[in-house]
Amino acid sequence: MSKKIAVLVNEDTMQRCSCGGCLKAFMNKADSFERYADEDIELVGFTHSGGNLAKKIESFKKKGVTTVHLST
């Protein structure tokens, strides 16, 4: 069974960033994702912190997300 992960990016950052670095790190299990080197992981959500954050977190929970990474 894979660990379900979501990434939450600062809304202002998302205005000027393609988030390619975060996605690459996730796919390669590098940087902040190195801790999952020996685990099967699945990216379930990738969004910004704006809007209805409580609704987003609830959606993560419904999808089985157990870990949320915060990006600056």
N, CA, C and O of each residue as an XYZ file, in Angstrom:
288
protein
N       0.844     -1.179      0.000
C       0.000      0.000      0.000
C       0.893      1.249      0.000
O       1.862      1.323      0.756
N       0.571      2.200     -0.828
C       1.408      3.389     -0.937
C       0.990      4.467      0.050
O      -0.172      4.563      0.444
N       1.967      5.274      0.438
C       1.712      6.422      1.300
C       1.183      7.537      0.407
O       1.794      7.863     -0.611
N       0.063      8.116      0.782
C      -0.571      9.165     -0.018
C      -0.124     10.532      0.492
O      -0.261     10.852      1.672
N       0.414     11.326     -0.428
C       1.023     12.610     -0.093
C       0.374     13.720     -0.900
O      -0.031     13.526     -2.046
N       0.284     14.891     -0.277
C      -0.164     16.098     -0.969
C       0.891     17.184     -0.750
O       1.608     17.178      0.251
N       0.970     18.096     -1.684
C       1.874     19.243     -1.575
C       1.019     20.499     -1.587
O       0.171     20.683     -2.461
N       1.250     21.349     -0.617
C       0.533     22.603     -0.491
C       1.542     23.736     -0.663
O       2.483     23.865      0.120
N       1.339     24.551     -1.694
C       2.272     25.621     -2.057
C       1.695     26.970     -1.629
O       0.492     27.204     -1.743
N       2.555     27.843     -1.143
C       2.147     29.206     -0.829
C       1.522     29.824     -2.073
O       2.079     29.718     -3.166
N       0.380     30.461     -1.915
C      -0.355     31.007     -3.071
C       0.476     32.025     -3.850
O       0.468     32.006     -5.081
N       1.191     32.909     -3.161
C       2.020     33.908     -3.843
C       3.130     33.248     -4.657
O       3.438     33.683     -5.767
N       3.725     32.203     -4.103
C       4.779     31.477     -4.814
C       4.242     30.869     -6.099
O       4.912     30.895     -7.132
N       3.045     30.327     -6.037
C       2.465     29.656     -7.196
C       2.221     30.632     -8.345
O       2.131     30.213     -9.499
N       2.113     31.917     -8.047
C       1.907     32.926     -9.084
C       3.140     33.090     -9.978
O       3.031     33.549    -11.115
N       4.321     32.710     -9.453
C       5.558     32.931    -10.210
C       6.412     31.670    -10.385
O       7.549     31.742    -10.852
N       5.858     30.527    -10.011
C       6.631     29.293    -10.052
C       5.847     28.203    -10.781
O       4.634     28.085    -10.609
N       6.536     27.419    -11.583
C       5.876     26.326    -12.301
C       5.733     25.072    -11.442
O       5.051     24.125    -11.831
N       6.373     25.066    -10.281
C       6.357     23.939     -9.336
C       7.076     22.707     -9.887
O       6.946     21.609     -9.346
N       7.827     22.900    -10.958
C       8.578     21.789    -11.550
C       9.608     21.206    -10.608
O       9.846     19.999    -10.628
N      10.223     22.036     -9.784
C      11.227     21.553     -8.831
C      10.616     20.621     -7.802
O      11.196     19.587     -7.472
N       9.456     20.981     -7.298
C       8.767     20.126     -6.314
C       8.361     18.800     -6.950
O       8.528     17.737     -6.351
N       7.829     18.873     -8.165
C       7.415     17.640     -8.845
C       8.607     16.736     -9.137
O       8.529     15.520     -8.963
N       9.705     17.330     -9.579
C      10.910     16.553     -9.867
C      11.441     15.904     -8.589
O      11.813     14.730     -8.593
N      11.474     16.670     -7.497
C      11.935     16.123     -6.213
C      11.052     14.956     -5.786
O      11.555     13.937     -5.313
N       9.741     15.100     -5.949
C       8.828     14.014     -5.594
C       9.113     12.778     -6.438
O       9.270     11.681     -5.902
N       9.179     12.951     -7.743
C       9.367     11.814     -8.654
C      10.695     11.095     -8.412
O      10.783      9.877     -8.567
N      11.732     11.855     -8.029
C      13.060     11.279     -7.807
C      13.340     10.945     -6.344
O      14.433     10.497     -5.997
N      12.336     11.168     -5.489
C      12.499     10.977     -4.039
C      13.763     11.681     -3.554
O      14.602     11.094     -2.870
N      13.873     12.941     -3.924
C      15.022     13.769     -3.556
C      14.585     14.859     -2.579
O      13.395     15.069     -2.345
N      15.571     15.541     -2.022
C      15.332     16.669     -1.118
C      14.359     16.272     -0.002
O      14.627     15.319      0.730
N      13.257     16.970      0.139
C      12.311     16.698      1.233
C      11.656     15.326      1.115
O      11.081     14.830      2.084
N      11.734     14.717     -0.047
C      11.082     13.425     -0.253
C      12.048     12.243     -0.099
O      11.650     11.094     -0.289
N      13.307     12.517      0.241
C      14.297     11.456      0.448
C      13.871     10.480      1.528
O      14.221      9.301      1.484
N      13.110     10.975      2.503
C      12.692     10.129      3.632
C      11.815      8.960      3.182
O      11.586      8.023      3.948
N      11.325      9.014      1.942
C      10.471      7.951      1.416
C      11.221      7.008      0.475
O      10.601      6.277     -0.298
N      12.533      7.023      0.539
C      13.361      6.240     -0.389
C      12.944      4.770     -0.453
O      12.990      4.158     -1.520
N      12.544      4.211      0.671
C      12.201      2.787      0.721
C      10.692      2.545      0.779
O      10.243      1.453      1.125
N       9.915      3.579      0.436
C       8.457      3.458      0.501
C       7.835      3.704     -0.872
O       8.405      4.390     -1.720
N       6.682      3.139     -1.061
C       5.883      3.393     -2.251
C       5.034      4.624     -1.948
O       4.240      4.613     -1.007
N       5.196      5.688     -2.741
C       4.458      6.928     -2.489
C       3.614      7.311     -3.699
O       3.928      6.974     -4.841
N       2.532      8.026     -3.406
C       1.609      8.465     -4.445
C       1.279      9.939     -4.196
O       0.911     10.315     -3.083
N       1.408     10.762     -5.221
C       1.041     12.164     -5.122
C      -0.454     12.279     -5.408
O      -0.906     12.049     -6.530
N      -1.205     12.637     -4.380
C      -2.662     12.656     -4.474
C      -3.188     14.069     -4.699
O      -4.245     14.248     -5.304
N      -2.459     15.073     -4.218
C      -2.898     16.454     -4.371
C      -1.718     17.399     -4.486
O      -0.669     17.184     -3.879
N      -1.903     18.440     -5.266
C      -0.871     19.471     -5.441
C      -1.627     20.768     -5.696
O      -2.179     20.964     -6.779
N      -1.655     21.651     -4.707
C      -2.462     22.854     -4.824
C      -1.823     23.996     -4.049
O      -0.804     23.818     -3.381
N      -2.433     25.164     -4.148
C      -1.933     26.324     -3.403
C      -2.790     26.554     -2.164
O      -3.870     25.982     -2.014
N      -2.283     27.401     -1.289
C      -2.919     27.613      0.006
C      -4.086     28.600     -0.039
O      -4.738     28.820      0.981
N      -4.359     29.191     -1.190
C      -5.453     30.158     -1.295
C      -6.812     29.491     -1.388
O      -6.921     28.273     -1.529
N      -7.825     30.301     -1.309
C      -9.183     29.782     -1.405
C      -9.620     29.137     -0.112
O      -9.169     29.520      0.967
N     -10.491     28.165     -0.219
C     -11.058     27.500      0.954
C     -10.122     26.372      1.390
O     -10.257     25.227      0.959
N      -9.180     26.722      2.249
C      -8.167     25.761      2.686
C      -8.783     24.600      3.461
O      -8.347     23.458      3.316
N      -9.788     24.880      4.279
C     -10.440     23.807      5.044
C     -11.063     22.777      4.098
O     -10.993     21.575      4.357
N     -11.662     23.236      3.020
C     -12.266     22.331      2.039
C     -11.187     21.487      1.348
O     -11.388     20.302      1.083
N     -10.048     22.113      1.064
C      -8.948     21.374      0.430
C      -8.417     20.292      1.361
O      -8.180     19.161      0.936
N      -8.232     20.640      2.628
C      -7.737     19.661      3.602
C      -8.738     18.513      3.757
O      -8.342     17.351      3.844
N     -10.004     18.830      3.791
C     -11.035     17.794      3.891
C     -10.989     16.868      2.675
O     -11.160     15.657      2.807
N     -10.759     17.435      1.503
C     -10.635     16.635      0.285
C      -9.422     15.711      0.369
O      -9.493     14.549     -0.033
N      -8.309     16.231      0.893
C      -7.113     15.396      1.084
C      -7.453     14.207      1.984
O      -7.096     13.069      1.680
N      -8.138     14.475      3.080
C      -8.501     13.409      4.023
C      -9.355     12.349      3.349
O      -9.125     11.155      3.538
N     -10.340     12.774      2.564
C     -11.225     11.828      1.875
C     -10.457     10.946      0.897
O     -10.838      9.802      0.646
N      -9.369     11.491      0.348
C      -8.557     10.734     -0.616
C      -7.484      9.893      0.071
O      -6.694      9.224     -0.594
N      -7.458      9.931      1.409
C      -6.521      9.100      2.147
C      -5.143      9.690      2.348
O      -4.209      8.966      2.693
N      -4.993     10.990      2.141
C      -3.703     11.646      2.342
C      -3.318     11.548      3.813
O      -4.107     11.872      4.701
N      -2.087     11.095      4.054
C      -1.586     10.994      5.420
C      -0.495     12.023      5.698
O      -0.173     12.291      6.855
N       0.072     12.597      4.641
C       1.179     13.551      4.803
C       0.990     14.706      3.831
O       0.718     14.505      2.648
N       1.140     15.921      4.356
C       1.096     17.115      3.525
C       2.444     17.821      3.631
O       2.895     18.170      4.722
N       3.074     18.023      2.482
C       4.329     18.775      2.439
C       3.997     20.216      2.137
O       3.190     20.503      1.253
N       4.620     21.127      2.873
C       4.422     22.553      2.659
C       5.587     23.110      1.858
O       6.748     22.896      2.208
N       5.280     23.815      0.796
C       6.300     24.435     -0.040
C       6.239     25.936      0.175
O       5.160     26.500      0.356
N       7.400     26.585      0.156
C       7.443     28.031      0.370
C       6.968     28.793     -0.835
O       6.942     30.023     -0.817
